[in-house]
Amino acid sequence: MGIKVVFVRSPGMFLTRLKLALLVLLAWVSLAATPVHAATPGEVPVGSVLREATLRGLNGPDRKLSDFRGRPLIINVWASWCPPCIAEMGSLERLAWSDAGQQFLVIGISTDDYPEAAKGFLRKSQATLNHFIDQRLVLENMLGADRLPLTVLVDAQGRVLHKVVGAREWDSPASLQLISKTFRLTPARSSLLKR
């Protein structure tokens, strides 16, 4: 690569070109240094309302996402082949059936390609929560489940409040505090979370 010499007629033009080159360089450096999370196609970001979708029942009837409006909702996205998903499933069951769980609903969305695999896991784990399957990536993309497990906290109006990637013990004090803070439970209601 050779060096090209350009003669500039005026010092003002040189400074303008230099400033422009520096701005381009700074923009490129700032973009390169910023970590980027690429959203899944059609992902609903935190603060926005989930779109309507049909949920295909795995251990119960089909439902519409809007059927869950009116109460806060915890949506856990999982797969039967995902060890961290399986590890946290018991804590989601305990959370749903605890005193705290009376203040919100907990559902599961499987991303398994084959309903039989998901149903087999649910039978083996004796799951009692409502679980649904997302075979066409509609919910997976809308919720932003590019990594599993993903748990999405949704308010009573269907607005996404918080997303948690990775497994946790959902009935632990730290998780209960996160849920209480996210759903802004009143002191009388949040006292249930301290038991």
C-alpha positions in Angstrom: 0.0 0.0 0.0 1.5 3.2 -1.1 1.2 6.7 0.4 -0.7 9.2 -1.6 0.3 12.8 -1.3 -2.6 15.3 -1.7 -2.0 19.0 -2.0 -4.5 21.2 -0.3 -5.2 24.6 -1.5 -6.2 26.2 1.8 -5.4 25.4 5.4 -9.2 25.6 6.3 -10.0 22.8 3.9 -7.2 20.7 5.4 -8.5 21.2 8.9 -12.1 20.4 7.8 -10.9 17.1 6.2 -8.8 16.3 9.3 -11.8 16.9 11.6 -14.0 14.7 9.5 -11.4 11.9 9.5 -11.1 12.1 13.3 -14.9 12.0 13.7 -15.1 8.9 11.5 -12.3 7.3 13.5 -13.8 8.1 16.8 -17.2 6.7 15.7 -15.6 3.5 14.5 -13.6 3.1 17.8 -16.7 3.7 20.0 -18.7 1.2 18.0 -16.0 -1.4 18.2 -15.6 -1.0 21.9 -19.3 -1.2 22.7 -20.6 -4.7 23.5 -23.6 -5.4 21.3 -26.5 -7.7 22.2 -28.2 -8.6 18.9 -31.9 -8.9 19.6 -33.7 -11.9 18.3 -36.1 -11.2 15.4 -39.2 -9.5 16.7 -37.9 -9.4 20.3 -40.0 -7.3 22.7 -37.6 -5.2 24.8 -37.9 -4.5 28.5 -40.5 -1.8 28.9 -42.7 -2.9 26.0 -45.9 -4.9 25.9 -45.8 -8.5 24.6 -47.8 -9.1 21.4 -50.6 -11.6 21.3 -49.5 -15.2 20.7 -51.1 -18.7 20.9 -49.5 -21.0 23.4 -49.7 -24.7 22.5 -50.3 -26.7 25.7 -48.0 -29.5 26.7 -49.7 -30.5 29.9 -53.0 -28.6 29.5 -55.1 -26.8 26.9 -53.8 -24.2 24.4 -54.1 -20.6 25.7 -53.6 -17.1 24.4 -50.8 -15.0 25.9 -53.5 -12.4 26.7 -55.3 -14.9 28.9 -52.6 -14.3 31.5 -53.2 -10.5 31.8 -54.5 -9.2 35.1 -51.8 -10.7 37.3 -48.0 -10.4 37.1 -46.5 -13.3 35.1 -43.2 -15.2 35.3 -42.4 -16.9 32.0 -39.6 -19.5 32.0 -38.2 -20.5 28.6 -36.5 -23.9 28.7 -35.6 -27.1 26.8 -35.5 -30.7 27.9 -31.9 -31.0 26.6 -30.7 -28.0 28.7 -29.1 -29.0 32.0 -29.4 -25.5 33.6 -33.1 -25.4 32.6 -33.7 -28.8 34.3 -31.7 -27.7 37.4 -33.9 -24.7 38.1 -37.3 -26.3 37.3 -37.9 -27.6 40.8 -37.4 -24.1 42.3 -40.0 -22.7 39.9 -42.5 -25.3 41.0 -41.8 -24.4 44.7 -42.1 -20.7 43.9 -45.4 -21.1 42.2 -46.9 -23.1 45.0 -45.5 -21.0 47.8 -47.4 -18.2 49.6 -45.4 -15.7 47.5 -46.6 -17.5 44.3 -50.2 -16.5 45.1 -49.3 -13.0 43.9 -48.3 -13.9 40.3 -48.5 -16.8 37.8 -45.6 -19.0 36.6 -45.6 -20.7 33.3 -43.1 -22.5 31.2 -42.3 -22.4 27.5 -40.4 -25.2 25.9 -38.2 -24.6 22.9 -37.9 -28.3 22.1 -38.3 -29.2 18.5 -40.3 -32.3 19.4 -43.3 -32.1 21.8 -42.7 -35.7 22.8 -39.3 -34.8 24.3 -40.7 -31.9 26.3 -43.7 -34.0 27.5 -41.4 -36.8 28.5 -39.4 -34.4 30.7 -42.6 -32.9 32.3 -43.9 -36.4 33.1 -40.5 -37.4 34.6 -40.3 -34.2 36.7 -44.0 -34.4 37.7 -44.4 -30.8 36.6 -47.6 -29.1 37.8 -47.2 -25.7 36.2 -48.8 -24.9 32.9 -46.2 -25.6 30.2 -46.4 -24.8 26.5 -44.3 -25.5 23.5 -43.0 -23.0 20.9 -42.2 -25.0 17.8 -42.1 -22.1 15.3 -39.8 -19.8 17.3 -42.6 -17.2 17.8 -42.3 -16.9 21.5 -38.6 -17.7 21.6 -37.9 -14.7 19.3 -40.5 -12.4 21.0 -39.1 -13.1 24.5 -35.4 -12.9 23.3 -34.5 -16.4 24.2 -31.2 -16.7 22.3 -29.7 -18.3 25.5 -31.4 -20.7 27.9 -32.9 -20.7 30.4 -34.5 -17.3 30.1 -37.0 -16.1 32.7 -39.1 -13.0 31.8 -41.0 -11.0 34.5 -44.1 -9.4 33.0 -46.6 -7.1 34.7 -50.3 -7.5 34.8 -50.7 -5.4 31.6 -48.3 -7.6 29.6 -45.3 -5.3 29.8 -41.9 -6.9 30.1 -40.3 -5.7 33.3 -37.1 -7.8 33.6 -35.3 -10.6 31.9 -33.0 -13.1 33.6 -30.6 -15.3 31.5 -29.3 -18.4 33.2 -30.5 -20.7 36.0 -31.3 -19.6 39.5 -33.0 -20.9 42.6 -36.3 -19.0 42.1 -37.4 -19.7 45.6 -34.2 -18.3 47.2 -34.3 -15.1 49.3 -32.4 -13.2 46.6 -34.8 -14.3 43.8 -37.8 -13.5 46.0 -36.4 -10.0 46.6 -35.9 -9.5 42.9 -39.5 -10.6 42.2 -40.9 -8.4 44.9 -38.9 -5.3 43.7 -39.7 -6.0 40.0 -43.4 -6.4 40.6 -43.5 -3.6 43.2 -45.5 -5.7 45.6 -47.0 -3.7 48.4 -45.5 -4.2 51.9 -48.5 -6.5 52.9 -48.0 -8.6 49.8 -44.2 -8.6 49.9 -44.2 -9.8 53.5 -45.3 -13.2 52.0 -41.9 -13.2 50.2 -40.0 -13.0 53.5 -41.2 -16.3 54.9 
